[in-house]
Amino acid sequence: MTRQTIDILISGGGVAGLSAAVAFGNAGFSVLCVDPSAPVINRDTAGADLRSTAFLMPSVALLQEIGLWDRLARFAAPLQIMRIADAGGPPGQARLTRDFDAFELSENPFGYNLPNWLLRREMVAHLESLPNVTFRPGVSTTHVTPREAEALVGLSDGSSWRARLLVGADGRNSTVRQAAGIPVKTMRYGQKALAFTTTHPIPHENVSTEVHRSGGPFTMVPLPDHQGLPASAVVWMEEGPEIARLAALPQPEFEAEMNLRACHILGPMTRTSPLTIWPIISQIAARMSGQRIALMAEAAHVVPPIGAQGLNMSLADLATLRELALANPSDLGSAKMLETYHKRRHLEVQARVAGIDALNRASMMGAPILRDLRASALRALYSAAPLRKTLMKAGLGLR
């Protein structure tokens, strides 16, 4: 069998995988990126990913370095304030709100929010300008044989490849991770999430709001205006049976419950998209690398959608991989490079997964006394300015 040769083969063409293809292509490596599904790049097409991604400033800096941010910036809504609202009292009321303003840290916002379908559209278009990068949608990784000098990779289109580095960015059920024999630890919460978009009469003023009551947070993240109205992306986490009940409601009844859960912070919201539903877990791989293999994004770690950590952890993986590859291109994919990658990322990933797990469990508290404890903790955190700033920096990936 004739095998083709490539520097880097990326398995997975989500936002993380496409970002990796741009980053390594921009650095001069030959890159092939494959994904089983063709990306849906139109908001109104069936199957479009209507979730959004908040890029915190370290991720924005990476996107600037690899030449992608200029293409995305005009579509982005800035995140100036992170607001936490505790709704542990009477339904429909926020009894406590606290604002964490980026101006406490710098002149920049915390980050920017963009719709996932649009991200994929712009990233795929950008890849076409990179002659050393090939993107093959509708093609999956079928088998992997790691060797000392290369990874042998078979694809569903019948082609076979020799890759100096195989990047597994193929999700929580990663084929690449399984081929490498790397186990994962999974924590389940009995939660699911609804994602959708809304318009509302009150401008969001670039404030991202997490409303905590029970079952999980209800998060409203700023988007650019939609059809002349202020718009936000919503992620609504609840226990599985409650999500099933909500998803089955006619739209008027759904919107009534949505507005109650949102504490009417943005006025009467109108849902402007279908619902996307997915299960909430935390998951972490025992290692970030194997022979000729690097794991990144959800192939390496999965967290609940709290504090915009998921994709930003993924881009931190990419930043480290890119730095190591650029430092010694001839060493690409070597055991030394990949062991360094694992050591530099895994401890931080473990700490963040543990921290987000704790925050999610706190957000699920249902008993009134526990909700009161959560509100007291928020008051104490906010009132101690040095602690508040330290935790803001840690949560946002800033030093």
C-alpha positions as a printed NumPy array, in Angstrom:
array([[  0.   ,   0.   ,   0.   ],
       [  1.298,   3.443,  -0.955],
       [  1.358,   5.851,   1.957],
       [  1.512,   9.605,   1.586],
       [  3.685,  11.681,   3.904],
       [  2.645,  14.722,   5.929],
       [  4.167,  16.67 ,   8.801],
       [  0.993,  16.898,  10.883],
       [ -2.31 ,  15.079,  10.555],
       [ -5.129,  16.555,  12.631],
       [ -8.045,  14.267,  13.395],
       [-11.029,  16.509,  14.122],
       [-12.34 ,  19.592,  12.35 ],
       [-14.205,  21.399,  15.102],
       [-13.191,  24.863,  16.222],
       [-10.127,  23.467,  18.028],
       [ -9.01 ,  21.247,  15.146],
       [ -9.447,  23.992,  12.547],
       [ -7.529,  26.413,  14.784],
       [ -4.7  ,  23.869,  14.949],
       [ -4.705,  23.492,  11.163],
       [ -4.388,  27.264,  10.76 ],
       [ -1.683,  27.516,  13.444],
       [  0.541,  24.775,  12.063],
       [ -0.074,  25.79 ,   8.461],
       [  0.857,  29.369,   9.305],
       [  4.071,  28.017,  10.873],
       [  5.072,  26.342,   7.604],
       [  4.269,  22.699,   8.34 ],
       [  2.401,  20.536,   5.848],
       [ -0.985,  19.771,   7.401],
       [ -3.944,  17.511,   6.686],
       [ -7.089,  18.022,   8.78 ],
       [ -9.981,  15.545,   8.553],
       [-13.416,  15.413,  10.14 ],
       [-16.255,  12.903,   9.704],
       [-18.806,  15.674,   9.172],
       [-18.818,  18.556,   6.767],
       [-19.02 ,  21.8  ,   8.749],
       [-22.365,  23.578,   8.56 ],
       [-21.436,  27.178,   7.813],
       [-24.859,  28.795,   7.575],
       [-26.887,  29.765,  10.638],
       [-30.214,  28.667,   9.148],
       [-29.08 ,  25.296,   7.767],
       [-30.155,  22.134,   9.584],
       [-27.369,  20.856,  11.814],
       [-25.75 ,  24.254,  12.348],
       [-23.892,  24.527,  15.655],
       [-25.816,  27.351,  17.294],
       [-23.651,  27.438,  20.384],
       [-21.101,  30.202,  20.769],
       [-17.484,  30.357,  21.859],
       [-16.043,  32.99 ,  24.165],
       [-12.377,  33.607,  23.369],
       [-10.587,  34.958,  26.421],
       [ -7.662,  37.306,  25.828],
       [ -4.862,  34.683,  25.852],
       [ -6.772,  32.864,  23.095],
       [ -7.292,  36.109,  21.179],
       [ -3.534,  36.7  ,  21.346],
       [ -2.913,  33.244,  19.829],
       [ -5.438,  33.874,  17.047],
       [ -3.686,  37.171,  16.313],
       [ -0.299,  35.42 ,  16.114],
       [ -1.538,  32.844,  13.605],
       [ -3.214,  35.433,  11.397],
       [ -6.818,  34.473,  12.079],
       [ -8.144,  37.161,  14.414],
       [ -8.392,  39.926,  11.799],
       [-10.865,  37.729,   9.95 ],
       [-12.969,  37.097,  13.079],
       [-12.851,  40.424,  14.921],
       [-15.631,  42.145,  12.975],
       [-18.097,  39.417,  13.992],
       [-17.159,  39.369,  17.688],
       [-19.037,  40.783,  20.674],
       [-16.715,  41.978,  23.46 ],
       [-17.098,  40.597,  26.989],
       [-16.419,  43.534,  29.278],
       [-18.126,  42.368,  32.471],
       [-18.676,  38.888,  33.902],
       [-21.787,  39.044,  36.086],
       [-22.812,  36.353,  38.567],
       [-26.387,  36.452,  39.801],
       [-27.668,  34.27 ,  42.628],
       [-31.376,  33.461,  42.222],
       [-31.656,  31.252,  45.276],
       [-34.641,  33.179,  46.678],
       [-38.139,  33.607,  45.173],
       [-38.428,  32.342,  41.561],
       [-37.769,  34.971,  38.921],
       [-35.724,  37.231,  41.172],
       [-31.962,  37.699,  41.436],
       [-31.358,  38.285,  45.138],
       [-27.656,  39.012,  44.663],
       [-25.577,  40.142,  41.675],
       [-21.874,  40.839,  41.477],
       [-19.983,  42.281,  38.502],
       [-16.389,  41.384,  37.67 ],
       [-15.187,  44.162,  35.372],
       [-12.218,  43.676,  33.056],
       [-11.15 ,  47.261,  33.73 ],
       [ -9.937,  46.022,  37.12 ],
       [ -7.289,  44.043,  35.247],
       [ -6.508,  45.89 ,  32.026],
       [ -7.828,  48.191,  29.321],
       [ -8.95 ,  45.16 ,  27.29 ],
       [-12.191,  43.224,  27.72 ],
       [-12.077,  39.707,  29.144],
       [-12.533,  38.377,  25.632],
       [-14.93 ,  38.139,  22.689],
       [-17.867,  35.899,  21.811],
       [-18.646,  34.443,  18.379],
       [-21.194,  31.913,  17.068],
       [-19.7  ,  28.483,  16.358],
       [-21.237,  28.132,  12.884],
       [-19.637,  31.437,  11.881],
       [-16.28 ,  30.459,  13.352],
       [-16.226,  27.344,  11.216],
       [-17.219,  29.301,   8.115],
       [-14.41 ,  31.796,   8.553],
       [-11.812,  29.21 ,   9.545],
       [-12.566,  26.96 ,   6.579],
       [-12.357,  29.978,   4.26 ],
       [ -9.026,  30.984,   5.794],
       [ -7.59 ,  27.484,   5.311],
       [ -8.103,  27.889,   1.564],
       [ -5.474,  30.634,   1.618],
       [ -2.836,  28.309,   3.099],
       [ -1.285,  26.206,   0.292],
       [  0.336,  23.74 ,   2.684],
       [ -2.955,  22.858,   4.458],
       [ -5.62 ,  20.456,   3.219],
       [ -9.008,  20.116,   4.893],
       [-11.057,  17.03 ,   4.079],
       [-14.565,  17.146,   5.549],
       [-16.553,  13.923,   5.472],
       [-13.4  ,  11.868,   6.142],
       [-12.701,  10.095,   9.439],
       [ -9.672,   8.456,  11.02 ],
       [-10.224,   4.685,  10.915],
       [ -7.003,   3.215,  12.262],
       [ -3.753,   4.372,  13.81 ],
       [ -0.44 ,   2.563,  14.233],
       [  2.055,   4.628,  16.257],
       [  5.715,   3.952,  15.546],
       [  8.923,   5.467,  16.823],
       [  9.546,   7.598,  13.721],
       [  5.976,   8.245,  12.558],
       [  2.298,   7.492,  13.016],
       [  0.661,   5.383,  10.31 ],
       [ -2.887,   6.627,   9.813],
       [ -5.676,   5.14 ,   7.729],
       [ -8.631,   7.273,   6.656],
       [-12.179,   6.41 ,   5.648],
       [-11.546,   7.581,   2.071],
       [ -9.11 ,   4.685,   1.679],
       [ -5.943,   6.776,   1.85 ],
       [ -3.016,   5.983,   4.134],
       [ -0.588,   8.458,   5.641],
       [  2.717,   8.725,   7.434],
       [  2.598,  11.635,   9.883],
       [  5.452,  12.938,  12.008],
       [  2.788,  14.129,  14.462],
       [ -0.812,  12.988,  14.808],
       [ -2.997,  15.468,  16.701],
       [ -6.126,  14.023,  18.284],
       [ -8.716,  16.826,  18.346],
       [-11.564,  14.425,  17.688],
       [-13.762,  14.921,  20.719],
       [-14.673,  13.206,  23.961],
       [-14.901,   9.78 ,  22.282],
       [-11.595,  10.279,  20.483],
       [-10.548,   7.521,  18.067],
       [ -6.948,   8.727,  18.317],
       [ -6.957,   8.549,  22.123],
       [ -8.375,   5.049,  22.054],
       [ -5.789,   3.954,  19.488],
       [ -3.061,   5.263,  21.786],
       [ -4.493,   3.23 ,  24.668],
       [ -4.859,   6.274,  26.902],
       [ -7.624,   5.87 ,  29.514],
       [ -9.917,   8.647,  30.739],
       [-11.601,   9.484,  34.033],
       [-15.206,  10.619,  33.576],
       [-17.474,  12.384,  36.08 ],
       [-21.198,  12.487,  35.36 ],
       [-23.688,  14.908,  36.895],
       [-27.035,  13.784,  35.501],
       [-27.19 ,  17.162,  33.734],
       [-27.815,  18.215,  30.188],
       [-27.557,  21.617,  28.552],
       [-29.777,  23.526,  26.182],
       [-28.089,  25.996,  23.843],
       [-29.935,  28.546,  21.734],
       [-29.919,  32.212,  20.761],
       [-32.239,  35.013,  21.789],
       [-33.076,  38.628,  21.168],
       [-34.168,  40.992,  23.942],
       [-35.193,  44.648,  24.389],
       [-32.567,  45.59 ,  26.987],
       [-29.02 ,  45.873,  25.542],
       [-26.571,  43.454,  27.115],
       [-23.93 ,  46.228,  27.352],
       [-21.223,  43.586,  26.761],
       [-22.08 ,  41.864,  30.048],
       [-21.989,  38.059,  30.238],
       [-24.331,  36.856,  32.989],
       [-24.462,  33.529,  34.848],
       [-27.662,  33.074,  36.856],
       [-27.38 ,  30.413,  39.572],
       [-30.375,  28.778,  41.215],
       [-30.35 ,  24.968,  41.103],
       [-29.662,  22.327,  38.491],
       [-26.844,  24.366,  36.967],
       [-26.175,  27.887,  35.696],
       [-28.27 ,  29.768,  33.155],
       [-25.728,  31.751,  31.126],
       [-26.399,  34.662,  28.751],
       [-23.42 ,  35.621,  26.602],
       [-23.394,  38.746,  24.373],
       [-23.687,  38.388,  20.614],
       [-23.711,  41.079,  17.915],
       [-27.186,  42.449,  17.219],
       [-29.543,  40.187,  15.274],
       [-32.003,  41.805,  12.86 ],
       [-31.567,  45.133,  14.622],
       [-32.154,  43.799,  18.144],
       [-29.723,  43.08 ,  20.998],
       [-28.866,  39.372,  20.99 ],
       [-27.361,  36.811,  23.339],
       [-26.382,  33.157,  23.253],
       [-27.867,  31.105,  26.098],
       [-26.634,  27.904,  27.727],
       [-29.179,  26.492,  30.181],
       [-28.042,  23.601,  32.368],
       [-30.473,  21.436,  34.339],
       [-30.922,  17.813,  35.35 ],
       [-31.684,  15.541,  32.415],
       [-35.436,  15.033,  32.984],
       [-35.985,  18.779,  33.373],
       [-34.14 ,  19.481,  30.113],
       [-36.366,  16.907,  28.369],
       [-39.467,  18.618,  29.756],
       [-38.3  ,  22.071,  28.712],
       [-37.315,  20.963,  25.219],
       [-40.789,  19.496,  24.65 ],
       [-42.616,  22.734,  25.489],
       [-44.226,  24.848,  22.766],
       [-42.192,  27.997,  22.171],
       [-44.485,  30.408,  24.121],
       [-44.39 ,  28.189,  27.22 ],
       [-40.653,  27.641,  26.797],
       [-40.046,  31.385,  26.612],
       [-42.139,  31.978,  29.737],
       [-39.954,  29.539,  31.707],
       [-36.797,  30.908,  30.101],
       [-37.605,  34.455,  31.173],
       [-38.411,  33.321,  34.7  ],
       [-35.08 ,  31.487,  34.904],
       [-33.263,  34.539,  33.476],
       [-34.789,  36.726,  36.222],
       [-35.922,  39.135,  33.479],
       [-32.428,  40.673,  33.491],
       [-32.551,  41.507,  29.777],
       [-36.301,  42.028,  29.589],
       [-38.617,  39.593,  27.763],
       [-36.333,  37.421,  25.642],
       [-37.432,  35.78 ,  22.401],
       [-35.825,  32.529,  21.264],
       [-34.463,  32.891,  17.723],
       [-33.005,  29.434,  17.028],
       [-33.746,  25.74 ,  17.477],
       [-32.478,  24.025,  20.62 ],
       [-29.213,  22.118,  20.819],
       [-28.997,  19.542,  23.642],
       [-25.893,  17.779,  24.944],
       [-24.912,  15.863,  28.11 ],
       [-22.712,  17.516,  30.737],
       [-19.653,  15.636,  31.985],
       [-16.151,  16.293,  33.215],
       [-13.497,  14.101,  31.661],
       [ -9.715,  14.016,  31.674],
       [ -7.269,  11.775,  29.874],
       [ -4.569,  10.083,  31.928],
       [ -1.977,  11.537,  29.548],
       [ -1.891,  14.32 ,  26.971],
       [  0.396,  12.378,  24.627],
       [  1.453,   8.989,  23.319],
       [  3.958,   7.766,  20.752],
       [  3.817,  10.319,  17.893],
       [  0.427,  11.454,  19.225],
       [ -0.68 ,  14.658,  20.965],
       [ -4.161,  14.957,  22.449],
       [ -5.838,  18.334,  22.678],
       [ -9.267,  19.843,  23.302],
       [-12.058,  17.4  ,  24.205],
       [ -9.916,  14.412,  23.281],
       [ -7.874,  15.367,  26.365],
       [-10.334,  17.161,  28.65 ],
       [-14.035,  17.974,  28.872],
       [-15.581,  20.421,  31.342],
       [-19.073,  21.826,  31.931],
       [-19.703,  25.132,  30.109],
       [-18.86 ,  27.398,  33.044],
       [-16.571,  30.424,  32.882],
       [-15.74 ,  29.969,  29.179],
       [-13.017,  27.491,  30.05 ],
       [-13.503,  24.626,  27.576],
       [-12.315,  26.012,  24.246],
       [ -9.819,  28.315,  25.952],
       [ -8.164,  25.314,  27.601],
       [ -8.053,  23.752,  24.133],
       [ -6.294,  26.766,  22.646],
       [ -3.834,  26.721,  25.539],
       [ -3.034,  23.148,  24.455],
       [ -2.506,  24.407,  20.916],
       [ -0.322,  27.327,  22.033],
       [  1.992,  24.929,  23.878],
       [  2.167,  22.455,  20.982],
       [  2.871,  25.252,  18.524],
       [  5.59 ,  26.734,  20.727],
       [  7.342,  23.377,  21.026],
       [  7.049,  22.685,  17.3  ],
       [  8.475,  26.083,  16.371],
       [ 11.312,  25.818,  18.899],
       [ 12.752,  22.782,  17.104],
       [ 10.923,  21.848,  13.875],
       [ 13.208,  18.89 ,  13.239],
       [ 12.071,  17.425,  16.573],
       [  8.373,  17.49 ,  15.618],
       [  6.505,  14.585,  17.168],
       [  9.52 ,  13.171,  19.023],
       [  9.193,  11.464,  22.387],
       [ 11.032,  14.376,  24.031],
       [  8.727,  17.009,  22.521],
       [  5.559,  15.125,  23.438],
       [  6.687,  14.353,  26.978],
       [  7.407,  18.063,  27.447],
       [  3.939,  18.876,  26.111],
       [  2.318,  16.434,  28.524],
       [  4.212,  17.781,  31.529],
       [  3.508,  21.424,  30.69 ],
       [ -0.215,  20.957,  30.177],
       [ -1.479,  18.052,  32.258],
       [ -1.121,  19.48 ,  35.763],
       [ -2.827,  22.718,  34.752],
       [ -5.608,  20.805,  33.013],
       [ -6.124,  18.647,  36.115],
       [ -6.413,  21.759,  38.293],
       [ -8.911,  23.444,  35.98 ],
       [-11.061,  20.342,  35.591],
       [-11.184,  19.981,  39.383],
       [-12.041,  23.656,  39.858],
       [-14.826,  23.658,  37.279],
       [-16.195,  20.42 ,  38.695],
       [-16.465,  22.117,  42.105],
       [-18.134,  25.201,  40.616],
       [-20.649,  23.071,  38.749],
       [-21.558,  21.087,  41.852],
       [-22.041,  24.373,  43.722],
       [-24.3  ,  25.67 ,  40.945],
       [-26.482,  22.55 ,  41.226],
       [-27.315,  23.09 ,  44.895],
       [-31.044,  22.777,  45.432],
       [-31.569,  22.88 ,  49.201],
       [-32.221,  26.452,  50.448],
       [-29.491,  26.259,  53.112],
       [-26.934,  25.253,  50.48 ],
       [-28.061,  28.031,  48.156],
       [-27.601,  30.452,  51.062],
       [-24.058,  29.162,  51.544],
       [-23.377,  29.741,  47.836],
       [-24.595,  33.34 ,  48.091],
       [-22.464,  33.928,  51.192],
       [-19.405,  32.596,  49.389],
       [-20.059,  34.946,  46.459],
       [-20.327,  37.93 ,  48.821],
       [-17.081,  36.998,  50.547],
       [-15.251,  36.483,  47.253],
       [-16.349,  39.8  ,  45.837],
       [-15.637,  41.854,  48.95 ],
       [-11.963,  40.804,  49.131],
       [-10.438,  42.775,  46.246],
       [ -7.036,  41.007,  46.127],
       [ -8.698,  37.588,  46.194],
       [-11.255,  38.677,  43.61 ],
       [ -8.554,  39.863,  41.195],
       [ -6.423,  36.773,  41.727],
       [ -9.325,  34.444,  41.007],
       [-10.415,  36.519,  38.023],
       [ -6.941,  36.195,  36.521],
       [ -6.779,  32.47 ,  37.217],
       [-10.207,  31.819,  35.784],
       [ -9.468,  33.827,  32.658],
       [ -6.093,  32.319,  31.953],
       [ -4.209,  35.526,  32.723],
       [ -0.919,  35.771,  34.601]])
